[in-house]
Structure formats: structure tokens, C-alpha cells
Amino acid sequence: MDNIEDNTDRHEYEMVYVAQPNIGENGLRDLNERLVREITRHNGTVSVTEMWGKRTLAYQIEKYYEGHYVLQRFVMAPAGAQELDRLFRLNENVIRYLIMRTDE
């Protein structure tokens, strides 16, 4: 698959997302692999992935009291970050996420 963008305007990002508690190990791995593929497609690189495990949420989100927390640090073009936002909004396995630019 070819990279979508070939510009050098790349930024550092940090993202934390919470996946449904019943997603299972395979589902969580598949979700993370899809995320890494999308970052790579947009000429990005992942520097850190930390699986924080299943934790109790501070408050109920939808019908969930627990979730799998994952931290990703990566570098990519801004258009790619917008695409990640769209990907997470449409993914029913993700109950919350936050993408922040860390190089500002």
C-alpha cells in the first residue's frame, strides 16, 4: 500500500483510547494493528504503544464500567490525525479516545 502523503510537515501526537471491556485480546490486538496501519499509511511512525490493561472507569460510559486502556505515541501529518479521529468515531469497540498534539 502506498503512503497517502509525502510531505515533511509531521507532528508528534499522543493518543489514549478506551476499548470495550469485552473486546478480548484478539479484538484489542486487531484494533491496535488497524491503528498502526492507518498511521503508516499517512507517512507516520509509531514510537510507543503501552497496553495499560482493563481498568475500572471513573464513571459509567454508555453501559460500561470497565475498559481496556491503550496509549500510543506517534509522528504523522495532520491530515492523518483527522483520519484517526474519524476511524475512532466510527468504531463501536472504542468507547472513548483523546488525540493530542505534543510538539506544540
N, C-alpha and C positions, 0 to 999 in steps of 0.2 A: 504494500500500500504506500502510495506517495504521500509526502508531507504536504499539507494544505498550504502552509505559509512558509516563505523563505526569507522572512525579514529578520533583522537583528534586534528589533525592538521587543525585548523579552523582559519579564518582570518576575520577581520571586513571590510565591504565594504559599500560604499555609491554609489547609482545609481540615476541618474536623467534621465528620459526619456520624450520625447515629442510625444504625440499621435495625430493622425489626428484630426482636429477640428470638423469634422462631425461624430465622433465615437459615440457620445451620452453618457448619464450617464450609461446606462446598458452595453454598449460595454467597457467603461472605467473600470467599476467595474469587468466585466468578465476578462479583460486583467490583472488587478491587482490580482484577485484571482488565475489566472493561474500562475502568477509570484510567489505568496506566496506558492502555491502547489509545484512548482519546487524547491524553496528554502528549504522547509520542506522535500522534497524527498531526498535532498542531506544533510540531517542531520543538517540543518540550522535553524536559528530563525530570525524573523523579529522584529526589535526593534522600528522602526519608519516608518510610512507612512504619508506623507504630500501631500495632493492634493492641488497644487498651483492654479489650475483653468486654464481657457482659457486665453492665453496672445498673444499679437502680437509678432511675431518673429522679431529678429533683421534684418534678411534678408530672402528672399524667399527660401524655401527648397522644391525642386520638384515643385509642383504647389500651395503650401500652404503659406499663410501669417500669419496664426494663428495656435496655437496648445495647447493641454492640457498638462501642466507640472505636473509631479509627482516625488517626492523624496522618495526613500526607503533607509533605513539603515538596515543592516542585518549582521549576522555572519554565515559563512559556509565554507566548504572545497574548495580549489582552483579549483578542477575539476567541482564543481557545478557552479562556476563563468564562466567557459568556456562554460558550457551548457546554462547558461543565455545569454551569448553573441550570441550563435548560435540561440537561441529562438528569440531574438530580431532582428537579421539579417534577419530571415525568415518571420517575422510578418509584413504584409503590413500596419497594423494600427499604427506602430511605425515609425515616420519619422526621429528621432534622439535619441540617447542614449549615456550615458557615465557611465561606471562602474569603480570605483576607489577603490583601497585598502587604508584604512585609518589608519591601525595599523603599518605602516612602519615608 
